[in-house]
Amino acid sequence: MRFSHIKLIFFTLFIFFKPNFATAAEQDTTYIFLKDYGLQKTRNKNAIKYINEALKDVSGDQPKVLIFTPGEYHFYPDGAQQREYFESNTTDINPKICAFVFEKVNNLVIDGRGSRLIFHEQMQPFTFDSCKNIVLKNLSIDWEQPLTAQAEILKVTDHFIELGIDEEQYPYRIEEGKLFFNENRRDQKEWRSTMEFDREGRYVVPQTGDDGCLGENWHNYEAVATMPGIFRLNNNFERKPTKGNYLVFRHSTRAHAGIFISGSKNISVQNLNLYHATGLGILAQFSENLNFDRYRAVPNPAKNRYFGGGDDGLQVSNCKGKITVRNCEFAGLMDDPINVHGTSVQVQAILAPNKLRCRFMHQQSVGLNWGHNGDEVSFIENEQMNSLGIGEVVAFEKDGAKNFILTLAKPVPVNLQIGDALGNLSWSPDVLIENNQFKSCRARGLLVSTPGEVVVRNNTFESSGSAILISGDANGWFESGAVKDVLIQGNTFNDLCNTSSYQFCEAIISIYPIIPRLENNTPPFHRNIRIIENEFHPFDYPVLFARSVDGIRFERNKLTRSYNFEPFHERHYTFTFEYCKNVNIQENEFSDDLLGKNIFLKRTPDQYVDSDLGSEFKIERF
């Protein structure tokens, strides 16, 4: 073998999961030093070929530690491994360009020792496919030329905006009056959306989310270069940004994750900075028992960037076991920091009493290995989202990328119809979200849709949209998972929460399942949500919005009004409950100047509401 290794008899201390290979039994551990494969710290040398050689020696079940010499290493697509992966919530572009590919690797620690890994063009830095007992720690991931751009606002008039840009980090060209950015050497992408970040606070400027940044007429601009690194956007923009702030330009395709975890078990990410990714930051799908500790999907402070590590910071799609996220930080993301959900699919044909043809309805969910022998699935009526019963999978067979054939142990419910949906209950994790910082990102803070036990505790939220969104649907995004046990306790919701409008952001905490036909007799979709002992600092009216919930408690919370931002939300109610049952509001503390001090009840009868609010809170009914 080419690598140097030390074999020691010792008590294994890999205790990132219990139980797993990390036991106190005697083990032989192999230490693999990447420097022995020729890996050198140099900007001009592609590290891929050295990595490819080293990864040949990580197979087998024997415990191994893969060690970097501290430094900066560059990775280019040339020579990278290519794989076909259908990645959840990611554009279906194959093959994926993969730097570190670990396939069926067990009992491995990857220790970056503070190294900086710099990537170029569209790439997927780390891939864990069918692996067990993995620790990835102590490194940073970034791009030399990110696939997102930013520019400083130098001047604003009624007729143009003048911008200054770092051409080394964000190469661009102007063609026929339109702005294009580098995606790779062979292709350039046109600017397609914009965000504005406050210069000092480094947060998304209030009321600028999505189309609100420059107004709906922003596409009518004409770009003109005035000198190197400075250009103007000629247009009478409906909304004017603020001089000195930064505009962030989104132009790339969501084609790769920063870290992709598929079909794996007992994976831990520790002390890792993700400063950029060309899609989702970390994507885990059909995996079990995942731990994230001191993972930071944030802007690179050394580069003065305002955008952070990818779109979603952490996407957990169709996983099971326990998902733990502790001591992490999310900032400047182009989408949600954390999204935990399943994938619902639509019934296309009933081929036999126990056989269905189903379809992936969202374009970013195609090709998933959705069903496995023994999986428990729920049959879901489409319009009211009622469960029609439970089935067990016997066989799953792909029928192209969009369709599959599902064979079940018993006949499907007699009232199941074409157009109804299925959700996979077996791939529904328990979730612990604790001691994290959710700073200002493009959209919401935490999205969670899983029937497992969910604990959201001692976090700080400063999200641009809703801090917490609990959704679930089989009609739009097809992200499934009716919750049954959610505790939201000891968190701080600062006044940056819900400062801009995004989809489903009806309040600081928004419980918004997508149910096309809600009626008085429609069974509640979500159950057992407790919001206890939190601090809220709302500048606007809506604090809690809940739709179709049976059992929601809002107790011992403290609400103190902030004056840092102007109210703008169309919903002028502190609390809104639609089609809910068993609502309990008790022992909360409200500042005298809190906006609203009211409750809106839509199809939520008074007998289902128990509160101690008294006459100071007005109740409106519909």
Steps between C-alpha positions, in 0.01 A plus 500: 500500500614855426362657813671527838296352776525439868321210653425539865306284741283745691157564639308658217379848587283563197186570705308720264215247494375234735483220417736464205858403440606747768531260790759441763613183330856454382539602136771546242481847349672598178616861461516614137697821437404676177847656471634153428301498175660823380225740617660842513389847598492686169243707316607390154497127563179298478476287815250258345744238374670467839163463671394233251809298585453533874136399489598161358635418844199583718292190425418231752356509850820558692500844676692760301597866539561702182720796592575827319813701557364845593493728197302613196416255219331568167264269312395526135250294299772351281570148622216500751282191528160514336189334637132494419309612809141609531525751780197629686408868450778527240481558126526171310831556322716190463765383535603671823862616518631358828827575678499270806288191429458247781301194393426219746767632734465425871669615821684803365601833652599777256701761690574818307707646785387847405564464126328718243360318197441734205284384209455627147190496277211258555613226738382288794775506764400199715280201417417221745315220323396193701747572780492433874670655800661806343635819660587803284662777701733797530502654154359781286339479156493796263519604135763718338231651278162436663195424293325790669619860461482821701560866431517814713239767430698814414229735375121498470293737285158497339660378177776258597682308771880504494678194641856401583602135472808289567573363153744241634235330713201575278602516131222635284424627156238728350340392175222693328434688820459193720720379784659153492723326754748216463370155582786316333745560221251390236185660626372814663169555674278804492415673825156374607420633849632742759529551874604811690708470818548773757864607504547516876245249628565249220132404487246488218352849480138489623223472242747415222455124488473346153339742249491778758867587463492715184134482407320293242641702210864421579533281187477815286848615600783580259848423630786731397867473603649832609849387605666176614303358791224761479177485302160661490156348480291751310134478594245686706483219756172489688696454822831668562767327711709692753843639418775312683304177526575192293299334227534123471443358150373145461589346166610138537315169469433294813684195367720367784496485877797605709479171692272224370401213731298218346404156624733539797489455876671663798652801325642791701613842377700695758672839504458565128466835322303494177552840341345411167335218305353484152168375637389376839763523772455153651246263348414175677247261348390148596759495776483420871639656817672825405684738728602858420705688758670838443408496134500855364337585167596867501668768286879495485608795718848509345342568158251762630216295359139551596369172357554173683541130431253409230122497473365300797768459763379151593236301312388172660276316255343160572728401786438305820648435842620810688607827336694724740606857419691674778717811530466584130474835325321601181522840329467657156349190339303517179224285652409339834766410761339164591227304322395156629229329296382194309393474137142423409422345162184491292302193394489483120337159450367207702653206311374225729337483844845526658700674227526872418677715247613817678670817387742751646309824450768758575780526245764505774391168649517274195695175507507444877507144633178579679384155617671204664383155598323527835444877488174622653311746279196719556228539238395867487179641355610792287254782567454481876829321573328226700679172560310214335704228665846343533677256269826306485737503204603169348678624188606829339585519130596816312306575185716776356619794712156639581295182559527178697299183563419424863390154612336474841444213740121550499243664271488880511200672666185474289451879511850579370473687170728612221640836604525405868841482663732275700742591775777274629460479878808283557734775386388755760763598758500634852664844504691699762587860407690655792727800574520625140514846345252559217616833361358695209457291183286540190197308625386324816701361792398144583260288292395176658245244378543162664276285723797419722580673827620858434677714761602857413676638805722794601557639150515861383298591191556807281358363177380729224173307472320284755736365764328161501275359229311174544337418169439171318320449172422274209410772255788744448848422631386147596702520822315266732486443872214582738651576841380321813741608774672841484655692791623855436657617827748754631567668166549869425319643198661838426342786307661409167257207479236538230637829369433397137226312320560145381277205428304375806645768732180595684664566839825454694388141553288386205320165497372482145418162344385524140146362507292591192159438658469571870155445646356490851519120507850474353723315751789716623823440311754583775485406868660574836709815455628670818653850491628557851731744683631686196580869451349689207596851387243576226501833319182399312167340581514125421675278754326164454298369206358148522286311249347156550660411834356287779678587821704822499629660818650849530610530862740701719644697210617861521407743218669842490439740214793628292504838322799430274289438188172625358200264504398384154329160520146471369402276791412728793452234766732381776352151482312334213341157527329345198313169529676422829402304809623500858678836502651601832650846569610543861739692729664711232650846555418776250646850484236772527580637154485166317329540164167333452431328829236305315403156380341402170301176508404354165282192529645449845209484748535677835469173691830390349686807633615522862684820596562737789536807278192674635350817360831656388504265200227539242364197319371510144319204349428381149 
